Amino acid sequence: MKGARHFPGRKKTGGFSLIELMIALVLGLLVLGAAFVVFQSNQNSYRANEGLNRIQESARVAFELMSQDIRSAGGSACSTASVVETTGTQSNAFRDTPITGDGSELTVVSGEDTAYRITASSATSITLDSTQISDATERFEVGDWLLLCNVRKSFVVQATSVTSSAIGFAALPGNYNPGADAHAPPSSLMVGRLRNARWYVADNNRGGSSLYVSRFGGAGEEVTDGVQSIAFSYLQQGSSTYTSSPGDWSTVIGVRAALVLTGQDVDGKALTRNSSNVFSLRSRTL
């Protein structure tokens, strides 16, 4: 009798059951969800840091530019003992109230930091040192308000003519020749432009607000955006507290500026920060 024949069985095929597939899908969704949350958190952190950096940069620019005007209020290239001899709105502002304003804006009057030596003068004109400035028309123009001074006297004058080497103006009081004063060395005679700047916050054309500066009553120049508001307060001689309305502007020796700045929204909320800085008036503290 022949032996029984044996046939090998079919091999079982491996795979996932429905339950295993569902578990794997749920785990995958959990991992994907966690990755999305981490990604979103990183995006929010990036936007927050970017907004903070922008706010800090805006504050730095605002304070740096304001300090140039505020610290120089009432100052000039000549001695602080130099007496203002002219009269009129510009002269009186420079002499008596070089810094004025209220809680939301500030106006500063001073001579520019850059001044030029004078080699010859009369009561109606000056000649500039050609080794310091080769062409006066590149720096000055007719109508500019100028601060002309030596160690004894200062004059606020308006340029009536400008050439490459000379500037003309109306006669100084008493036909005074500042370069021929026996009590003031000719080397102390200087001239520079008068600086008048008003700082304030206003709406811009992008739906926000910005810090602006207006020079000699001209159109406002945008300094930096994202500035929601600005508040000025003033320190007077003999006082230890700041006030928004000094009783005597001629006694102001310091200014505190407080900015409220806004940045990019994070999670639907506006990013807002407060920043402040204190400036001392050089002409009052030297």
MITORNU-642239 format. One line per field, with one value per residue: residue number from 0; residue in one letter; x, y, z of N, C-alpha, C in turn. Coordinates in pm, whole numbers. Example, Ala and Ser with C-alpha at 12.3 -4.5 7.8 and 13.67 -1.06 7.14 Angstrom:
// residues 2
num	[0:1]
residu	[A:S]
neast	[1319:1285]
nnorth	[-569:-225]
nup	[780:708]
caeast	[1230:1367]
canorth	[-450:-106]
caup	[780:714]
ceast	[1320:1290]
cnorth	[-330:3]
cup	[780:787]
// end
This chain:
// residues 286
num	[0:1:2:3:4:5:6:7:8:9:10:11:12:13:14:15:16:17:18:19:20:21:22:23:24:25:26:27:28:29:30:31:32:33:34:35:36:37:38:39:40:41:42:43:44:45:46:47:48:49:50:51:52:53:54:55:56:57:58:59:60:61:62:63:64:65:66:67:68:69:70:71:72:73:74:75:76:77:78:79:80:81:82:83:84:85:86:87:88:89:90:91:92:93:94:95:96:97:98:99:100:101:102:103:104:105:106:107:108:109:110:111:112:113:114:115:116:117:118:119:120:121:122:123:124:125:126:127:128:129:130:131:132:133:134:135:136:137:138:139:140:141:142:143:144:145:146:147:148:149:150:151:152:153:154:155:156:157:158:159:160:161:162:163:164:165:166:167:168:169:170:171:172:173:174:175:176:177:178:179:180:181:182:183:184:185:186:187:188:189:190:191:192:193:194:195:196:197:198:199:200:201:202:203:204:205:206:207:208:209:210:211:212:213:214:215:216:217:218:219:220:221:222:223:224:225:226:227:228:229:230:231:232:233:234:235:236:237:238:239:240:241:242:243:244:245:246:247:248:249:250:251:252:253:254:255:256:257:258:259:260:261:262:263:264:265:266:267:268:269:270:271:272:273:274:275:276:277:278:279:280:281:282:283:284:285]
residu	[M:K:G:A:R:H:F:P:G:R:K:K:T:G:G:F:S:L:I:E:L:M:I:A:L:V:L:G:L:L:V:L:G:A:A:F:V:V:F:Q:S:N:Q:N:S:Y:R:A:N:E:G:L:N:R:I:Q:E:S:A:R:V:A:F:E:L:M:S:Q:D:I:R:S:A:G:G:S:A:C:S:T:A:S:V:V:E:T:T:G:T:Q:S:N:A:F:R:D:T:P:I:T:G:D:G:S:E:L:T:V:V:S:G:E:D:T:A:Y:R:I:T:A:S:S:A:T:S:I:T:L:D:S:T:Q:I:S:D:A:T:E:R:F:E:V:G:D:W:L:L:L:C:N:V:R:K:S:F:V:V:Q:A:T:S:V:T:S:S:A:I:G:F:A:A:L:P:G:N:Y:N:P:G:A:D:A:H:A:P:P:S:S:L:M:V:G:R:L:R:N:A:R:W:Y:V:A:D:N:N:R:G:G:S:S:L:Y:V:S:R:F:G:G:A:G:E:E:V:T:D:G:V:Q:S:I:A:F:S:Y:L:Q:Q:G:S:S:T:Y:T:S:S:P:G:D:W:S:T:V:I:G:V:R:A:A:L:V:L:T:G:Q:D:V:D:G:K:A:L:T:R:N:S:S:N:V:F:S:L:R:S:R:T:L]
neast	[85:54:212:49:4:141:54:194:71:-95:91:48:-59:74:-53:-224:-479:-813:-853:-591:-506:-667:-575:-310:-362:-480:-265:-84:-221:-215:62:103:-65:66:307:212:118:361:489:317:346:616:602:444:616:827:702:638:894:997:824:885:1154:1125:982:1169:1372:1240:1197:1462:1555:1380:1442:1713:1721:1556:1707:1921:1809:1681:1880:2041:1898:1866:2137:2459:2736:2904:3011:2818:2775:2744:2560:2233:2162:1979:1627:1285:1069:1213:1461:1382:1267:1490:1651:1490:1288:1383:1286:968:622:375:202:191:338:644:855:1163:1437:1747:2100:2250:2455:2672:2891:3047:3364:3451:3614:3618:3423:3134:2888:2677:2739:2919:3223:3304:3528:3723:3867:3724:3464:3392:3200:2950:2687:2606:2535:2392:2108:1915:1693:1727:1740:1988:2244:2461:2761:2994:3225:3111:2869:2556:2364:2058:1988:1852:1929:1993:2130:2338:2649:2921:3114:3030:2782:2496:2300:2045:2137:2324:2233:2307:2497:2695:3006:3090:3338:3522:3539:3699:3706:3650:3794:3877:3888:3686:3452:3165:2929:2613:2329:2005:1813:1490:1254:965:823:601:314:119:-149:-66:-56:-121:-304:-223:-26:241:566:649:844:856:1014:1092:821:746:620:535:782:804:933:949:741:457:432:223:151:289:437:539:734:870:1166:1244:1478:1593:1393:1277:1098:909:706:419:356:542:596:771:935:1196:1347:1370:1553:1568:1420:1169:1073:809:713:450:443:348:335:354:58:-2:-142:-385:-382:-275:65:207:420:581:811:1071:1274:1528:1639:1901:1943:2202:2283:2191:2304:2579]
nnorth	[-120:200:487:768:1077:1397:1737:2055:2324:2638:2944:3172:3505:3814:4119:4432:4459:4599:4733:4778:4946:5171:5247:5314:5529:5712:5758:5872:6106:6231:6278:6444:6655:6746:6830:7038:7214:7281:7403:7621:7752:7822:7997:8202:8285:8379:8593:8749:8810:8942:9159:9280:9344:9532:9730:9805:9903:10118:10280:10333:10479:10701:10822:10876:11065:11268:11343:11486:11731:11814:11811:12015:12247:12595:12625:12704:12744:12913:13078:13014:13240:13437:13711:13755:13987:14070:14121:14004:13736:13489:13543:13600:13357:13185:13300:13321:13118:12847:12594:12465:12363:12105:11838:11660:11741:11899:12179:12291:12517:12606:12660:12499:12203:12199:12447:12731:12879:13227:13453:13721:14017:14237:14484:14391:14161:13847:13663:13335:13081:12943:12710:12546:12534:12505:12596:12797:12798:12539:12474:12684:12898:13165:13320:13148:13114:13231:13181:13398:13457:13565:13543:13730:13841:13750:13696:13665:13623:13669:13525:13722:13719:13484:13368:13182:13219:13409:13556:13756:13992:14173:14488:14468:14540:14873:14888:14704:14543:14222:14100:14286:14348:14461:14326:14066:13789:13750:13486:13360:13403:13274:13104:12954:12754:12830:12620:12492:12291:12089:11830:11559:11332:11183:11073:10844:10769:10505:10385:10382:10530:10769:10898:11235:11512:11859:12116:12450:12521:12382:12112:11809:11564:11220:11024:10770:10480:10318:10439:10502:10699:10993:11134:11421:11543:11777:11888:12125:12376:12338:12163:11826:11672:11582:11771:11830:12082:12335:12617:12818:12835:12901:12792:12525:12228:11967:11699:11454:11193:10985:10703:10523:10231:10028:9696:9414:9213:8944:8634:8755:8974:9304:9398:9579:9820:10018:10286:10493:10791:11011:11343:11576:11930:12072:12341:12437:12293:12289]
nup	[0:-88:59:226:64:129:129:126:335:266:301:566:527:649:820:907:1138:1143:1380:1465:1262:1313:1564:1499:1329:1506:1682:1501:1436:1683:1714:1492:1564:1795:1682:1524:1720:1846:1629:1584:1829:1813:1597:1707:1911:1758:1622:1843:1946:1724:1716:1963:1921:1717:1850:2046:1881:1761:1986:2056:1832:1842:2095:2059:1850:1952:2173:2067:2002:2244:2450:2360:2391:2397:2374:2223:1992:2113:2420:2716:2853:2671:2567:2441:2199:2008:1923:1900:1780:1734:1857:2122:2195:2184:2381:2618:2642:2552:2557:2542:2583:2632:2799:2586:2365:2247:2211:2091:2095:1965:1893:1613:1647:1477:1389:1226:1166:1144:933:864:921:932:1024:879:742:704:657:580:703:462:472:631:535:206:27:101:16:6:256:374:311:160:384:595:950:1161:1407:1531:1695:1953:2228:2394:2292:2139:1841:1678:1354:1021:714:435:204:33:-55:-202:-10:175:396:414:610:796:947:1248:1591:1681:1484:1531:1502:1513:1487:1549:1811:2092:2327:2279:2145:1799:1714:1847:1717:1569:1353:1300:1202:1332:1534:1540:1670:1681:1861:1842:1851:1598:1378:1116:759:737:892:1153:1418:1456:1555:1514:1383:1352:1183:1225:1189:964:750:916:983:956:1210:1344:1330:1497:1741:1994:2181:2343:2630:2793:3062:3303:3466:3708:3819:4151:4221:4279:4151:3857:3633:3424:3352:3384:3600:3537:3251:3196:3393:3358:3365:3291:3098:3076:2871:2789:2619:2459:2292:2015:1879:1650:1633:1859:1890:1845:2010:2075:2086:2333:2474:2729:2736:2856:2889:3017:2973:3005:3003:2835:2829:3066:3266:3253]
caeast	[0:134:195:-33:77:120:68:221:-39:-66:151:-39:-12:65:-114:-283:-624:-881:-829:-453:-500:-730:-484:-198:-412:-497:-131:-29:-288:-163:197:88:-120:172:401:148:117:497:514:241:409:739:562:403:736:902:632:652:1032:1011:754:963:1274:1083:948:1294:1443:1166:1225:1601:1565:1308:1516:1842:1700:1505:1812:2003:1741:1650:2002:2102:1805:1925:2281:2520:2878:2979:2999:2683:2767:2723:2429:2156:2142:1868:1492:1196:1018:1317:1559:1323:1252:1622:1705:1406:1213:1432:1209:829:532:278:223:189:430:759:924:1300:1510:1891:2190:2292:2584:2776:2908:3158:3449:3437:3744:3598:3284:3091:2758:2574:2783:3031:3294:3333:3660:3716:3928:3625:3351:3437:3089:2846:2553:2572:2488:2301:2030:1844:1577:1767:1767:2125:2291:2594:2801:3131:3218:3039:2736:2493:2265:1975:1966:1800:2014:1932:2208:2435:2740:3006:3202:2979:2639:2451:2182:2014:2240:2318:2203:2417:2598:2803:3088:3131:3477:3609:3517:3828:3694:3616:3892:3816:3880:3564:3336:3112:2793:2548:2186:1920:1732:1359:1194:847:807:463:262:-1:-187:1:-149:-127:-398:-160:26:388:632:685:913:834:1122:1054:682:724:543:591:861:784:1058:933:600:429:427:82:140:410:408:657:732:985:1229:1288:1585:1548:1287:1316:987:878:571:385:329:629:553:870:1008:1338:1416:1370:1687:1561:1295:1145:980:755:647:373:469:274:401:273:-34:32:-264:-497:-367:-171:184:225:525:611:954:1094:1412:1545:1741:1943:1974:2344:2301:2148:2374:2723]
canorth	[0:321:584:888:1194:1520:1863:2169:2421:2774:3032:3279:3640:3905:4250:4500:4449:4728:4798:4825:5063:5283:5290:5381:5657:5802:5797:5963:6235:6292:6328:6557:6766:6799:6902:7162:7303:7330:7496:7743:7820:7884:8112:8310:8335:8456:8719:8829:8861:9039:9280:9344:9405:9651:9831:9854:9982:10243:10362:10378:10585:10818:10888:10923:11188:11371:11389:11585:11861:11852:11841:12139:12360:12718:12622:12751:12711:13011:13070:13028:13376:13529:13772:13775:14131:14098:14100:13939:13606:13387:13581:13585:13214:13129:13356:13307:12991:12755:12469:12486:12257:12058:11696:11574:11787:11973:12263:12319:12615:12606:12666:12366:12161:12234:12591:12760:12994:13347:13517:13866:14051:14377:14487:14335:14041:13770:13579:13208:13022:12853:12579:12467:12515:12557:12661:12823:12773:12399:12461:12792:12958:13287:13293:13072:13184:13199:13226:13456:13487:13556:13511:13834:13874:13659:13762:13579:13700:13593:13546:13794:13681:13378:13335:13068:13248:13513:13561:13890:13999:14310:14544:14430:14656:14967:14862:14631:14451:14121:14061:14399:14375:14454:14238:13930:13749:13714:13340:13310:13437:13156:13112:12827:12769:12818:12497:12499:12160:12051:11685:11522:11207:11204:10960:10834:10731:10358:10338:10381:10660:10777:11013:11332:11635:11970:12211:12587:12527:12311:11988:11710:11455:11099:10974:10626:10443:10233:10516:10528:10828:11043:11224:11494:11609:11866:11909:12262:12398:12339:12065:11686:11604:11626:11821:11850:12225:12418:12754:12906:12751:12934:12717:12381:12173:11829:11656:11310:11155:10850:10656:10400:10178:9907:9610:9317:9136:8806:8566:8848:9081:9399:9399:9717:9838:10154:10314:10633:10835:11144:11423:11698:12041:12107:12484:12470:12210:12306]
caup	[0:-101:169:199:13:209:54:216:345:222:400:613:494:763:795:1022:1152:1141:1509:1464:1173:1380:1669:1433:1279:1620:1728:1402:1451:1805:1684:1401:1641:1882:1597:1482:1836:1862:1519:1610:1941:1763:1515:1797:1978:1658:1601:1964:1950:1616:1759:2070:1860:1643:1950:2106:1780:1748:2104:2049:1731:1891:2202:2007:1773:2042:2264:1997:2013:2383:2525:2310:2405:2447:2362:2100:1983:2191:2564:2772:2908:2561:2585:2318:2182:1917:1974:1804:1821:1738:1958:2255:2224:2212:2505:2737:2652:2449:2561:2582:2537:2730:2826:2467:2262:2298:2114:2137:2015:1998:1779:1572:1701:1380:1369:1136:1200:1061:916:850:951:945:1091:791:668:758:562:647:685:346:502:703:444:77:-42:201:-39:30:395:409:202:198:468:713:1075:1201:1537:1517:1832:2004:2370:2467:2242:2043:1756:1593:1231:907:598:322:85:58:-165:-168:104:265:428:449:697:838:1036:1390:1677:1700:1380:1598:1422:1612:1473:1585:1953:2161:2445:2233:2043:1670:1699:1912:1634:1503:1303:1271:1184:1449:1525:1604:1644:1760:1865:1876:1792:1516:1292:987:651:729:992:1285:1462:1450:1614:1410:1420:1259:1201:1187:1149:839:756:1007:926:1035:1268:1358:1346:1611:1865:2023:2249:2409:2742:2839:3193:3310:3596:3725:3916:4289:4243:4259:4085:3721:3613:3282:3327:3468:3620:3474:3155:3194:3499:3325:3345:3244:3035:3071:2764:2807:2498:2454:2159:1981:1782:1578:1716:1892:1935:1838:2108:2037:2171:2378:2573:2771:2742:2893:2895:3076:2906:3074:2913:2852:2852:3203:3363:3245]
ceast	[87:106:112:54:41:146:93:105:2:-6:52:21:-32:1:-170:-434:-683:-853:-688:-436:-558:-640:-367:-240:-426:-361:-66:-89:-238:-25:189:33:-16:272:343:147:255:530:443:301:537:708:522:523:818:837:646:791:1055:944:829:1087:1239:1049:1074:1371:1374:1195:1367:1617:1499:1390:1649:1824:1646:1615:1899:1941:1728:1775:2065:2015:1873:2075:2330:2667:2964:2955:2854:2664:2745:2578:2360:2118:2025:1735:1406:1161:1128:1421:1506:1306:1386:1674:1624:1339:1259:1363:1071:745:426:302:236:278:536:822:1059:1365:1657:1971:2230:2430:2699:2779:3037:3233:3431:3571:3734:3451:3263:2957:2649:2618:2898:3093:3338:3472:3653:3780:3831:3503:3385:3327:2973:2706:2511:2515:2382:2224:1957:1717:1610:1783:1901:2152:2437:2641:2952:3118:3138:2895:2689:2384:2190:1938:1913:1883:1937:2007:2309:2517:2826:3090:3143:2828:2605:2324:2157:2116:2217:2291:2326:2528:2722:2873:3144:3276:3575:3591:3650:3826:3655:3714:3823:3800:3755:3439:3293:2972:2740:2399:2114:1830:1604:1285:1076:826:665:427:133:-29:-104:-100:-160:-221:-342:-116:178:437:679:767:889:941:1083:914:651:641:614:666:844:920:1054:787:583:428:283:62:275:367:538:632:867:1034:1282:1399:1527:1438:1340:1207:963:732:544:361:415:576:645:957:1158:1417:1421:1512:1686:1424:1287:1040:939:675:564:382:392:350:303:184:16:-93:-382:-490:-252:-57:215:332:541:762:973:1242:1417:1661:1772:1977:2118:2362:2265:2230:2524:2773]
cnorth	[123:417:705:1005:1318:1644:1980:2269:2558:2858:3143:3415:3733:4037:4311:4476:4589:4806:4854:4948:5187:5337:5367:5519:5759:5851:5895:6101:6308:6352:6450:6679:6830:6880:7037:7264:7363:7433:7628:7823:7890:8006:8229:8371:8422:8592:8810:8890:8966:9170:9355:9412:9533:9764:9891:9941:10117:10336:10417:10492:10713:10893:10945:11056:11300:11429:11496:11724:11904:11890:11974:12261:12480:12725:12674:12711:12805:12991:13085:13167:13480:13579:13794:13923:14165:14071:14038:13799:13502:13417:13559:13438:13150:13175:13316:13170:12894:12619:12500:12370:12227:11908:11610:11623:11878:12052:12306:12417:12613:12636:12523:12333:12198:12385:12615:12885:13106:13419:13669:13897:14201:14372:14419:14208:13972:13691:13452:13158:12917:12718:12488:12438:12583:12632:12676:12793:12626:12377:12563:12839:13080:13249:13211:13164:13136:13250:13268:13499:13490:13534:13612:13850:13770:13735:13656:13662:13608:13628:13614:13767:13575:13356:13218:13092:13344:13502:13703:13885:14145:14356:14504:14555:14743:14953:14792:14538:14344:14078:14169:14440:14354:14359:14095:13891:13709:13563:13283:13334:13317:13184:12972:12851:12756:12696:12516:12370:12135:11900:11650:11389:11239:11079:10963:10790:10581:10300:10330:10521:10653:10899:11105:11445:11738:12075:12347:12593:12456:12185:11888:11601:11332:11044:10823:10594:10355:10305:10558:10662:10865:11140:11287:11548:11675:11882:12052:12271:12406:12240:11924:11606:11665:11669:11842:11997:12311:12560:12853:12821:12781:12858:12568:12334:12029:11797:11504:11282:11010:10812:10532:10349:10049:9830:9516:9239:8994:8742:8661:8963:9173:9394:9544:9723:9988:10172:10462:10663:10978:11215:11546:11805:12085:12253:12523:12395:12224:12413]
cup	[0:16:127:154:97:124:150:215:294:336:438:578:614:723:922:1023:1152:1270:1515:1375:1241:1491:1610:1382:1392:1671:1631:1413:1576:1782:1594:1474:1731:1802:1553:1597:1858:1754:1542:1725:1898:1678:1601:1869:1884:1636:1722:1973:1843:1653:1867:2014:1786:1740:2011:2008:1761:1865:2098:1951:1782:1995:2152:1934:1860:2130:2199:2008:2159:2460:2484:2329:2466:2434:2229:2101:2064:2340:2609:2833:2798:2564:2451:2307:2090:1985:1865:1851:1836:1846:2099:2293:2258:2348:2628:2751:2543:2452:2618:2534:2638:2750:2703:2353:2323:2185:2172:2041:2060:1873:1741:1628:1608:1357:1290:1179:1098:1055:901:873:943:1016:1008:717:740:644:635:613:574:371:576:617:311:3:55:149:-23:169:432:286:254:275:592:834:1126:1341:1522:1655:1850:2155:2451:2424:2139:1968:1675:1471:1122:784:486:192:127:-68:-121:-44:206:284:470:532:732:942:1181:1474:1700:1598:1438:1501:1517:1602:1513:1730:2027:2279:2408:2124:1913:1651:1762:1830:1551:1449:1275:1253:1317:1429:1606:1570:1738:1748:1913:1811:1718:1434:1163:882:634:834:1132:1324:1468:1526:1502:1471:1310:1287:1142:1128:1019:859:846:932:1016:1081:1282:1381:1470:1744:1890:2090:2309:2518:2789:2980:3214:3454:3602:3829:4056:4320:4217:4190:3947:3713:3465:3250:3421:3482:3551:3382:3155:3301:3472:3297:3294:3188:3041:2963:2785:2683:2526:2311:2138:1873:1717:1674:1737:1953:1941:1935:2065:2138:2205:2486:2605:2781:2772:2900:2951:3006:2991:2971:2938:2889:2996:3308:3358:3341]
// end
